[in-house]
Structures are given as structure tokens and as C-alpha cells.
């Protein structure tokens, strides 16, 4: 079975463009404001950006 890539038409999954840290029950930006790219292992396309905790 073939699946559509996330965030495309007919995809089973979608991602937010960016994710923060979940601390104490709230989404919180990283202290240094840094994020890293979360790339697809299939084609190397950007899936989303994730908080780089320090």
C-alpha cells in the first residue's frame, strides 16, 4: 500500500510547521530560541522544525 507524504493531499498525517517544548503542561519556546529541522528519512524533505532544548 502506498501512502501520501505528510502535509500533502490525502495524507494520513499532518505536522505543524514548528513544535515547542512541552513543559509543566504548557508549550514553551526553547530558552535559546533554537530549532532544528526534522527531515523525512524517505526523501530528505522538511517535515517540521523542532525545539532544540538546552
C-alpha positions as CSV (number, residue, x, y, z in Angstrom):
1,X,0.0,0.0,0.0
2,X,1.3,3.5,-0.9
3,X,0.8,6.4,1.4
4,X,0.8,10.1,0.6
5,X,3.6,12.2,2.2
6,X,2.6,14.1,5.3
7,X,1.1,17.6,4.7
8,X,0.0,16.7,1.2
9,X,-3.4,16.0,-0.3
10,X,-4.9,12.7,1.0
11,X,-2.1,12.3,3.6
12,X,-2.9,10.2,6.7
13,X,-0.7,12.5,8.8
14,X,0.0,16.2,9.0
15,X,2.6,18.1,11.0
16,X,2.6,21.6,12.5
17,X,5.3,23.7,10.9
18,X,7.1,24.0,14.3
19,X,7.0,22.3,17.7
20,X,7.9,23.8,21.0
21,X,8.9,22.1,24.3
22,X,6.0,20.7,26.4
23,X,6.9,21.7,30.0
24,X,4.7,21.8,33.0
25,X,1.6,21.3,31.0
26,X,2.3,24.2,28.5
27,X,4.0,24.6,25.2
28,X,7.2,26.6,25.7
29,X,9.7,28.1,23.3
30,X,13.3,26.9,23.8
31,X,15.4,29.1,26.1
32,X,17.9,30.0,23.3
33,X,15.3,30.2,20.6
34,X,16.9,27.5,18.5
35,X,15.1,24.9,16.4
36,X,16.3,22.0,14.2
37,X,14.9,20.6,11.0
38,X,13.1,17.3,11.2
39,X,13.7,15.7,7.8
40,X,11.9,12.8,6.1
41,X,14.1,9.7,6.1
42,X,12.4,8.8,2.7
43,X,13.3,11.9,0.6
44,X,15.0,14.4,2.9
45,X,12.2,16.9,2.7
46,X,11.5,19.1,5.7
47,X,8.6,17.7,7.8
48,X,8.7,20.3,10.6
49,X,11.0,22.3,12.9
50,X,11.5,21.1,16.5
51,X,12.7,23.0,19.6
52,X,16.4,22.5,20.4
53,X,16.4,22.2,24.1
54,X,19.4,23.3,26.1
